[in-house]
Amino acid sequence: MRYYEIGQRIRHYRKACGLSQEALAEEVGISVTHMSHIETGNTKLSLPVLVSIAEALSVQTDALLYDTPRFSKTVASEHIQNLLDSCTTEQLYVIIDTLEALKVSLDKHVGD
C-alpha cells in the first residue's frame, strides 16, 4: 500500500469538498493529528476509517485507494445525478448542451 498517495487523494477530495482537516476529522470521529498523519502518509489507516472518510467525502473507496478510480456505470450515474441535483435550471441547460457537443466530438475523434 502506498499510504502517502492514498493520503494525497484524501487531501484532494477533502479540499474539493471545501472541508478543513478539522471538519473531516470531526465527521469521521478521529483526531486532527491522526487526519494529518493519514494525509501525509505517516500512519496507516484502518478499513473502518477509510470507509468513514470515503462516506464523508461522498466518494467510493476505490477513488481513494487507486490513482485511476474504477468507475462503474452505476457509480458514475449516481455521481452525475448528485451533481445535477445541485444545479439550477439554467445550469442544467448549459450542461445538456455541453454534453451533447462533447458526445458528438467523442464519436468523431474517439473509437468505440
ROTI-722331 format. One record per residue (C-alpha): residue number from 0; x, z, y. Coordinates in Angstrom, 1 decimal. Layout:
<tifis>
<tifi><i>NUM</i><c1>X</c1><c3>Z</c3><c2>Y</c2></tifi>
...
</tifis>
This chain:
<tifis>
<tifi><i>0</i><c1>0.0</c1><c3>0.0</c3><c2>0.0</c2></tifi>
<tifi><i>1</i><c1>1.2</c1><c3>-0.8</c3><c2>3.5</c2></tifi>
<tifi><i>2</i><c1>-0.2</c1><c3>2.1</c3><c2>5.4</c2></tifi>
<tifi><i>3</i><c1>1.3</c1><c3>1.0</c3><c2>8.7</c2></tifi>
<tifi><i>4</i><c1>-0.6</c1><c3>-2.3</c3><c2>8.5</c2></tifi>
<tifi><i>5</i><c1>-3.8</c1><c3>-0.5</c3><c2>7.5</c2></tifi>
<tifi><i>6</i><c1>-3.4</c1><c3>1.8</c3><c2>10.4</c2></tifi>
<tifi><i>7</i><c1>-2.9</c1><c3>-1.0</c3><c2>12.8</c2></tifi>
<tifi><i>8</i><c1>-6.1</c1><c3>-2.7</c3><c2>11.6</c2></tifi>
<tifi><i>9</i><c1>-7.9</c1><c3>0.6</c3><c2>12.1</c2></tifi>
<tifi><i>10</i><c1>-6.5</c1><c3>0.8</c3><c2>15.6</c2></tifi>
<tifi><i>11</i><c1>-7.6</c1><c3>-2.8</c3><c2>16.3</c2></tifi>
<tifi><i>12</i><c1>-11.2</c1><c3>-2.3</c3><c2>15.2</c2></tifi>
<tifi><i>13</i><c1>-11.3</c1><c3>1.1</c3><c2>16.9</c2></tifi>
<tifi><i>14</i><c1>-10.3</c1><c3>-0.5</c3><c2>20.2</c2></tifi>
<tifi><i>15</i><c1>-12.7</c1><c3>-3.4</c3><c2>19.7</c2></tifi>
<tifi><i>16</i><c1>-15.5</c1><c3>-0.8</c3><c2>19.4</c2></tifi>
<tifi><i>17</i><c1>-14.3</c1><c3>0.9</c3><c2>22.6</c2></tifi>
<tifi><i>18</i><c1>-13.6</c1><c3>4.1</c3><c2>20.8</c2></tifi>
<tifi><i>19</i><c1>-10.8</c1><c3>6.6</c3><c2>21.5</c2></tifi>
<tifi><i>20</i><c1>-8.8</c1><c3>8.2</c3><c2>18.7</c2></tifi>
<tifi><i>21</i><c1>-10.6</c1><c3>11.4</c3><c2>19.6</c2></tifi>
<tifi><i>22</i><c1>-14.0</c1><c3>9.9</c3><c2>19.3</c2></tifi>
<tifi><i>23</i><c1>-13.3</c1><c3>8.2</c3><c2>16.0</c2></tifi>
<tifi><i>24</i><c1>-11.6</c1><c3>11.3</c3><c2>14.6</c2></tifi>
<tifi><i>25</i><c1>-14.7</c1><c3>13.4</c3><c2>15.5</c2></tifi>
<tifi><i>26</i><c1>-17.1</c1><c3>10.9</c3><c2>14.0</c2></tifi>
<tifi><i>27</i><c1>-15.0</c1><c3>10.7</c3><c2>10.7</c2></tifi>
<tifi><i>28</i><c1>-14.5</c1><c3>14.5</c3><c2>10.6</c2></tifi>
<tifi><i>29</i><c1>-10.7</c1><c3>14.6</c3><c2>10.8</c2></tifi>
<tifi><i>30</i><c1>-8.3</c1><c3>15.9</c3><c2>13.4</c2></tifi>
<tifi><i>31</i><c1>-7.0</c1><c3>13.7</c3><c2>16.2</c2></tifi>
<tifi><i>32</i><c1>-3.5</c1><c3>14.3</c3><c2>14.9</c2></tifi>
<tifi><i>33</i><c1>-4.5</c1><c3>13.0</c3><c2>11.4</c2></tifi>
<tifi><i>34</i><c1>-6.1</c1><c3>10.0</c3><c2>13.0</c2></tifi>
<tifi><i>35</i><c1>-3.0</c1><c3>9.3</c3><c2>15.0</c2></tifi>
<tifi><i>36</i><c1>-0.8</c1><c3>9.6</c3><c2>11.9</c2></tifi>
<tifi><i>37</i><c1>-3.2</c1><c3>7.2</c3><c2>10.0</c2></tifi>
<tifi><i>38</i><c1>-2.9</c1><c3>4.6</c3><c2>12.7</c2></tifi>
<tifi><i>39</i><c1>0.9</c1><c3>4.8</c3><c2>12.8</c2></tifi>
<tifi><i>40</i><c1>1.2</c1><c3>4.8</c3><c2>9.0</c2></tifi>
<tifi><i>41</i><c1>2.8</c1><c3>8.2</c3><c2>9.0</c2></tifi>
<tifi><i>42</i><c1>0.3</c1><c3>9.6</c3><c2>6.5</c2></tifi>
<tifi><i>43</i><c1>-1.7</c1><c3>8.3</c3><c2>3.6</c2></tifi>
<tifi><i>44</i><c1>-5.4</c1><c3>8.3</c3><c2>3.9</c2></tifi>
<tifi><i>45</i><c1>-7.8</c1><c3>9.2</c3><c2>1.2</c2></tifi>
<tifi><i>46</i><c1>-10.5</c1><c3>7.0</c3><c2>-0.1</c2></tifi>
<tifi><i>47</i><c1>-13.3</c1><c3>9.1</c3><c2>1.5</c2></tifi>
<tifi><i>48</i><c1>-11.6</c1><c3>9.0</c3><c2>4.8</c2></tifi>
<tifi><i>49</i><c1>-11.1</c1><c3>5.2</c3><c2>4.6</c2></tifi>
<tifi><i>50</i><c1>-14.8</c1><c3>4.7</c3><c2>3.8</c2></tifi>
<tifi><i>51</i><c1>-15.8</c1><c3>7.0</c3><c2>6.7</c2></tifi>
<tifi><i>52</i><c1>-13.6</c1><c3>5.1</c3><c2>9.1</c2></tifi>
<tifi><i>53</i><c1>-15.0</c1><c3>1.8</c3><c2>7.9</c2></tifi>
<tifi><i>54</i><c1>-18.5</c1><c3>3.1</c3><c2>8.3</c2></tifi>
<tifi><i>55</i><c1>-17.8</c1><c3>4.4</c3><c2>11.8</c2></tifi>
<tifi><i>56</i><c1>-16.3</c1><c3>1.1</c3><c2>12.9</c2></tifi>
<tifi><i>57</i><c1>-19.1</c1><c3>-0.9</c3><c2>11.2</c2></tifi>
<tifi><i>58</i><c1>-16.6</c1><c3>-3.0</c3><c2>9.1</c2></tifi>
<tifi><i>59</i><c1>-16.1</c1><c3>-3.5</c3><c2>5.4</c2></tifi>
<tifi><i>60</i><c1>-13.2</c1><c3>-1.5</c3><c2>3.9</c2></tifi>
<tifi><i>61</i><c1>-11.6</c1><c3>-4.9</c3><c2>2.9</c2></tifi>
<tifi><i>62</i><c1>-11.2</c1><c3>-5.6</c3><c2>6.6</c2></tifi>
<tifi><i>63</i><c1>-9.1</c1><c3>-2.5</c3><c2>6.9</c2></tifi>
<tifi><i>64</i><c1>-7.1</c1><c3>-3.0</c3><c2>3.7</c2></tifi>
<tifi><i>65</i><c1>-6.3</c1><c3>-6.7</c3><c2>3.9</c2></tifi>
<tifi><i>66</i><c1>-4.8</c1><c3>-8.9</c3><c2>6.5</c2></tifi>
<tifi><i>67</i><c1>-7.4</c1><c3>-11.5</c3><c2>5.8</c2></tifi>
<tifi><i>68</i><c1>-10.8</c1><c3>-9.9</c3><c2>5.2</c2></tifi>
<tifi><i>69</i><c1>-12.6</c1><c3>-11.1</c3><c2>2.1</c2></tifi>
<tifi><i>70</i><c1>-15.9</c1><c3>-12.1</c3><c2>3.6</c2></tifi>
<tifi><i>71</i><c1>-18.8</c1><c3>-13.0</c3><c2>1.5</c2></tifi>
<tifi><i>72</i><c1>-21.8</c1><c3>-14.9</c3><c2>3.0</c2></tifi>
<tifi><i>73</i><c1>-23.8</c1><c3>-11.7</c3><c2>2.8</c2></tifi>
<tifi><i>74</i><c1>-21.3</c1><c3>-9.7</c3><c2>4.7</c2></tifi>
<tifi><i>75</i><c1>-20.8</c1><c3>-12.5</c3><c2>7.3</c2></tifi>
<tifi><i>76</i><c1>-24.6</c1><c3>-12.8</c3><c2>7.7</c2></tifi>
<tifi><i>77</i><c1>-25.0</c1><c3>-9.0</c3><c2>8.3</c2></tifi>
<tifi><i>78</i><c1>-22.2</c1><c3>-9.1</c3><c2>10.8</c2></tifi>
<tifi><i>79</i><c1>-23.6</c1><c3>-12.0</c3><c2>12.7</c2></tifi>
<tifi><i>80</i><c1>-27.1</c1><c3>-10.5</c3><c2>12.7</c2></tifi>
<tifi><i>81</i><c1>-25.7</c1><c3>-7.3</c3><c2>14.2</c2></tifi>
<tifi><i>82</i><c1>-24.1</c1><c3>-9.4</c3><c2>16.9</c2></tifi>
<tifi><i>83</i><c1>-27.2</c1><c3>-11.4</c3><c2>17.6</c2></tifi>
<tifi><i>84</i><c1>-29.4</c1><c3>-8.3</c3><c2>17.8</c2></tifi>
<tifi><i>85</i><c1>-27.3</c1><c3>-7.1</c3><c2>20.7</c2></tifi>
<tifi><i>86</i><c1>-27.8</c1><c3>-10.4</c3><c2>22.7</c2></tifi>
<tifi><i>87</i><c1>-30.2</c1><c3>-11.3</c3><c2>25.5</c2></tifi>
<tifi><i>88</i><c1>-32.5</c1><c3>-14.3</c3><c2>25.1</c2></tifi>
<tifi><i>89</i><c1>-30.2</c1><c3>-16.3</c3><c2>27.4</c2></tifi>
<tifi><i>90</i><c1>-27.1</c1><c3>-15.3</c3><c2>25.4</c2></tifi>
<tifi><i>91</i><c1>-28.9</c1><c3>-16.4</c3><c2>22.2</c2></tifi>
<tifi><i>92</i><c1>-29.5</c1><c3>-19.9</c3><c2>23.6</c2></tifi>
<tifi><i>93</i><c1>-25.8</c1><c3>-20.2</c3><c2>24.5</c2></tifi>
<tifi><i>94</i><c1>-24.7</c1><c3>-19.0</c3><c2>21.1</c2></tifi>
<tifi><i>95</i><c1>-27.1</c1><c3>-21.5</c3><c2>19.4</c2></tifi>
<tifi><i>96</i><c1>-25.7</c1><c3>-24.4</c3><c2>21.5</c2></tifi>
<tifi><i>97</i><c1>-22.2</c1><c3>-23.3</c3><c2>20.8</c2></tifi>
<tifi><i>98</i><c1>-22.7</c1><c3>-23.0</c3><c2>17.1</c2></tifi>
<tifi><i>99</i><c1>-24.3</c1><c3>-26.4</c3><c2>16.9</c2></tifi>
<tifi><i>100</i><c1>-21.4</c1><c3>-28.0</c3><c2>18.7</c2></tifi>
<tifi><i>101</i><c1>-18.9</c1><c3>-26.2</c3><c2>16.5</c2></tifi>
<tifi><i>102</i><c1>-20.6</c1><c3>-27.3</c3><c2>13.3</c2></tifi>
<tifi><i>103</i><c1>-20.5</c1><c3>-30.9</c3><c2>14.4</c2></tifi>
<tifi><i>104</i><c1>-16.8</c1><c3>-30.6</c3><c2>15.2</c2></tifi>
<tifi><i>105</i><c1>-16.1</c1><c3>-28.9</c3><c2>11.9</c2></tifi>
<tifi><i>106</i><c1>-18.0</c1><c3>-31.6</c3><c2>10.0</c2></tifi>
<tifi><i>107</i><c1>-16.0</c1><c3>-34.2</c3><c2>11.8</c2></tifi>
<tifi><i>108</i><c1>-12.5</c1><c3>-32.7</c3><c2>11.5</c2></tifi>
<tifi><i>109</i><c1>-12.5</c1><c3>-30.3</c3><c2>8.5</c2></tifi>
<tifi><i>110</i><c1>-13.3</c1><c3>-31.4</c3><c2>5.0</c2></tifi>
<tifi><i>111</i><c1>-15.5</c1><c3>-29.5</c3><c2>2.6</c2></tifi>
</tifis>
